[in-house]
Amino acid sequence: MTRIFFFLTGFALMVIGFSFIILYLNLLTIGYNFNFYVNFITRRIECYYAIIGFIIVLLTIIIKGDKKHELHL
């Protein structure tokens, strides 16, 4: 149950982070260059949510759970 909670939390953080990264792509349309865009999103805390969420999701997939809920036939 906790793995599902962490997976959904990580997924929600990824959605929030990537939506802000896509939202900040509008800076390119008003004349800023790509270097300024990358520098800008690396300094924004809400863009770090995408990285943190990706790490949480990756850990919930990779780390194996306990075997007490396994079915022995």
N, CA and C atoms as a LAMMPS dump frame, in Angstrom:
ITEM: TIMESTEP
0
ITEM: NUMBER OF ATOMS
219
ITEM: BOX BOUNDS ff ff ff
-5.0000000000000000e+02 5.0000000000000000e+02
-5.0000000000000000e+02 5.0000000000000000e+02
-5.0000000000000000e+02 5.0000000000000000e+02
ITEM: ATOMS id mol type element x y z
1 1 1 N 0.815 -1.196 0
2 1 2 C 0 0 0
3 1 3 C 0.86 1.261 0
4 2 1 N 1.982 1.199 0.712
5 2 2 C 2.844 2.375 0.75
6 2 3 C 3.538 2.595 -0.59
7 3 1 N 3.806 1.497 -1.318
8 3 2 C 4.42 1.66 -2.639
9 3 3 C 3.471 2.375 -3.59
10 4 1 N 2.2 2.076 -3.489
11 4 2 C 1.213 2.755 -4.335
12 4 3 C 1.145 4.235 -3.982
13 5 1 N 1.191 4.541 -2.69
14 5 2 C 1.173 5.936 -2.247
15 5 3 C 2.38 6.692 -2.778
16 6 1 N 3.581 6.109 -2.641
17 6 2 C 4.783 6.78 -3.121
18 6 3 C 4.797 6.889 -4.643
19 7 1 N 4.277 5.881 -5.325
20 7 2 C 4.206 5.948 -6.78
21 7 3 C 3.29 7.085 -7.221
22 8 1 N 2.121 7.18 -6.621
23 8 2 C 1.186 8.24 -7.001
24 8 3 C 1.702 9.622 -6.608
25 9 1 N 2.383 9.709 -5.475
26 9 2 C 2.975 10.984 -5.069
27 9 3 C 4.069 11.398 -6.045
28 10 1 N 4.928 10.462 -6.41
29 10 2 C 5.975 10.76 -7.381
30 10 3 C 5.409 11.136 -8.735
31 11 1 N 4.364 10.433 -9.15
32 11 2 C 3.731 10.751 -10.429
33 11 3 C 3.113 12.145 -10.401
34 12 1 N 2.485 12.499 -9.292
35 12 2 C 1.888 13.839 -9.173
36 12 3 C 2.971 14.911 -9.208
37 13 1 N 4.095 14.673 -8.542
38 13 2 C 5.187 15.642 -8.579
39 13 3 C 5.753 15.778 -9.988
40 14 1 N 5.842 14.658 -10.705
41 14 2 C 6.323 14.729 -12.082
42 14 3 C 5.379 15.539 -12.963
43 15 1 N 4.096 15.346 -12.793
44 15 2 C 3.117 16.083 -13.593
45 15 3 C 3.213 17.577 -13.298
46 16 1 N 3.336 17.933 -12.035
47 16 2 C 3.452 19.343 -11.665
48 16 3 C 4.735 19.941 -12.242
49 17 1 N 5.837 19.237 -12.065
50 17 2 C 7.123 19.751 -12.538
51 17 3 C 7.178 19.905 -14.043
52 18 1 N 6.737 18.877 -14.773
53 18 2 C 6.793 18.956 -16.233
54 18 3 C 5.79 19.959 -16.79
55 19 1 N 4.681 20.166 -16.094
56 19 2 C 3.74 21.175 -16.582
57 19 3 C 4.334 22.575 -16.429
58 20 1 N 5.1 22.819 -15.37
59 20 2 C 5.763 24.115 -15.24
60 20 3 C 6.88 24.267 -16.267
61 21 1 N 7.607 23.18 -16.551
62 21 2 C 8.664 23.255 -17.568
63 21 3 C 8.054 23.587 -18.932
64 22 1 N 6.933 22.967 -19.254
65 22 2 C 6.258 23.259 -20.521
66 22 3 C 5.677 24.673 -20.502
67 23 1 N 5.156 25.086 -19.364
68 23 2 C 4.613 26.433 -19.25
69 23 3 C 5.693 27.482 -19.467
70 24 1 N 6.881 27.233 -18.946
71 24 2 C 7.975 28.186 -19.103
72 24 3 C 8.568 28.18 -20.507
73 25 1 N 8.149 27.238 -21.358
74 25 2 C 8.576 27.278 -22.756
75 25 3 C 8.059 28.529 -23.462
76 26 1 N 7.055 29.171 -22.894
77 26 2 C 6.537 30.407 -23.484
78 26 3 C 7.569 31.518 -23.454
79 27 1 N 8.599 31.379 -22.628
80 27 2 C 9.663 32.383 -22.626
81 27 3 C 10.393 32.408 -23.962
82 28 1 N 10.455 31.267 -24.628
83 28 2 C 11.128 31.219 -25.922
84 28 3 C 10.343 31.972 -26.988
85 29 1 N 9.027 32.012 -26.849
86 29 2 C 8.209 32.673 -27.864
87 29 3 C 8.258 34.191 -27.745
88 30 1 N 8.664 34.713 -26.605
89 30 2 C 8.721 36.17 -26.456
90 30 3 C 10.122 36.724 -26.654
91 31 1 N 11.036 35.852 -27.124
92 31 2 C 12.325 36.375 -27.538
93 31 3 C 13.535 35.947 -26.733
94 32 1 N 13.346 35.215 -25.671
95 32 2 C 14.503 34.744 -24.914
96 32 3 C 15.153 33.566 -25.632
97 33 1 N 16.468 33.409 -25.438
98 33 2 C 17.148 32.29 -26.094
99 33 3 C 17.093 31.046 -25.212
100 34 1 N 17.563 29.921 -25.766
101 34 2 C 17.466 28.637 -25.086
102 34 3 C 18.358 28.585 -23.85
103 35 1 N 19.509 29.238 -23.889
104 35 2 C 20.401 29.262 -22.723
105 35 3 C 19.746 29.961 -21.538
106 36 1 N 19.042 31.059 -21.795
107 36 2 C 18.327 31.742 -20.716
108 36 3 C 17.218 30.85 -20.156
109 37 1 N 16.527 30.131 -21.049
110 37 2 C 15.445 29.229 -20.619
111 37 3 C 15.973 28.134 -19.697
112 38 1 N 17.065 27.488 -20.089
113 38 2 C 17.641 26.423 -19.265
114 38 3 C 18.13 26.989 -17.944
115 39 1 N 18.763 28.144 -17.975
116 39 2 C 19.232 28.79 -16.746
117 39 3 C 18.053 29.164 -15.845
118 40 1 N 16.961 29.58 -16.448
119 40 2 C 15.782 29.967 -15.674
120 40 3 C 15.132 28.775 -14.981
121 41 1 N 14.936 27.67 -15.725
122 41 2 C 14.24 26.529 -15.119
123 41 3 C 15.126 25.791 -14.115
124 42 1 N 16.435 25.916 -14.22
125 42 2 C 17.288 25.272 -13.209
126 42 3 C 17.272 26.033 -11.89
127 43 1 N 16.807 27.265 -11.902
128 43 2 C 16.717 28.044 -10.665
129 43 3 C 15.318 28.066 -10.057
130 44 1 N 14.358 27.429 -10.686
131 44 2 C 12.989 27.414 -10.172
132 44 3 C 12.732 26.134 -9.385
133 45 1 N 12.198 26.262 -8.18
134 45 2 C 11.976 25.097 -7.313
135 45 3 C 10.87 24.201 -7.858
136 46 1 N 9.89 24.768 -8.526
137 46 2 C 8.798 23.931 -9.029
138 46 3 C 9.239 23.054 -10.191
139 47 1 N 10.325 23.39 -10.847
140 47 2 C 10.857 22.523 -11.902
141 47 3 C 11.636 21.352 -11.319
142 48 1 N 12.11 21.492 -10.096
143 48 2 C 12.782 20.375 -9.423
144 48 3 C 11.795 19.271 -9.047
145 49 1 N 10.521 19.6 -8.979
146 49 2 C 9.517 18.587 -8.658
147 49 3 C 9.515 17.453 -9.681
148 50 1 N 9.812 17.769 -10.936
149 50 2 C 9.844 16.74 -11.975
150 50 3 C 10.963 15.74 -11.701
151 51 1 N 12.111 16.241 -11.302
152 51 2 C 13.252 15.356 -11.017
153 51 3 C 12.999 14.541 -9.762
154 52 1 N 12.492 15.187 -8.724
155 52 2 C 12.201 14.489 -7.47
156 52 3 C 11.132 13.422 -7.688
157 53 1 N 10.085 13.757 -8.422
158 53 2 C 9.025 12.797 -8.717
159 53 3 C 9.522 11.633 -9.542
160 54 1 N 10.409 11.896 -10.508
161 54 2 C 10.964 10.823 -11.321
162 54 3 C 11.801 9.875 -10.472
163 55 1 N 12.564 10.403 -9.546
164 55 2 C 13.377 9.563 -8.662
165 55 3 C 12.488 8.711 -7.764
166 56 1 N 11.414 9.288 -7.228
167 56 2 C 10.502 8.536 -6.367
168 56 3 C 9.83 7.408 -7.144
169 57 1 N 9.359 7.706 -8.349
170 57 2 C 8.713 6.674 -9.172
171 57 3 C 9.713 5.586 -9.532
172 58 1 N 10.912 5.976 -9.888
173 58 2 C 11.942 5.002 -10.238
174 58 3 C 12.277 4.104 -9.055
175 59 1 N 12.369 4.677 -7.864
176 59 2 C 12.673 3.874 -6.682
177 59 3 C 11.537 2.925 -6.327
178 60 1 N 10.299 3.356 -6.495
179 60 2 C 9.185 2.461 -6.18
180 60 3 C 9.098 1.316 -7.17
181 61 1 N 9.569 1.519 -8.388
182 61 2 C 9.556 0.436 -9.369
183 61 3 C 10.72 -0.514 -9.149
184 62 1 N 11.891 0.026 -8.833
185 62 2 C 13.1 -0.795 -8.734
186 62 3 C 13.184 -1.564 -7.421
187 63 1 N 12.897 -0.902 -6.305
188 63 2 C 13.043 -1.551 -4.996
189 63 3 C 11.948 -2.589 -4.815
190 64 1 N 12.367 -3.785 -4.477
191 64 2 C 11.398 -4.859 -4.286
192 64 3 C 10.764 -4.752 -2.914
193 65 1 N 9.51 -5.131 -2.849
194 65 2 C 8.785 -5.108 -1.59
195 65 3 C 9.024 -6.361 -0.784
196 66 1 N 8.39 -6.426 0.357
197 66 2 C 8.523 -7.616 1.194
198 66 3 C 7.747 -8.774 0.59
199 67 1 N 8.051 -9.969 1.029
200 67 2 C 7.44 -11.167 0.439
201 67 3 C 6.326 -11.736 1.298
202 68 1 N 5.83 -10.983 2.252
203 68 2 C 4.791 -11.533 3.111
204 68 3 C 3.439 -11.607 2.407
205 69 1 N 3.264 -10.893 1.321
206 69 2 C 1.996 -10.923 0.593
207 69 3 C 2.052 -11.839 -0.62
208 70 1 N 3.118 -12.615 -0.749
209 70 2 C 3.245 -13.513 -1.876
210 70 3 C 2.378 -14.745 -1.681
211 71 1 N 1.854 -15.259 -2.759
212 71 2 C 1.002 -16.437 -2.707
213 71 3 C 1.865 -17.678 -2.929
214 72 1 N 1.806 -18.627 -2.005
215 72 2 C 2.563 -19.862 -2.136
216 72 3 C 1.62 -20.983 -2.512
217 73 1 N 1.773 -21.5 -3.7
218 73 2 C 0.896 -22.586 -4.153
219 73 3 C 1.62 -23.897 -4.156
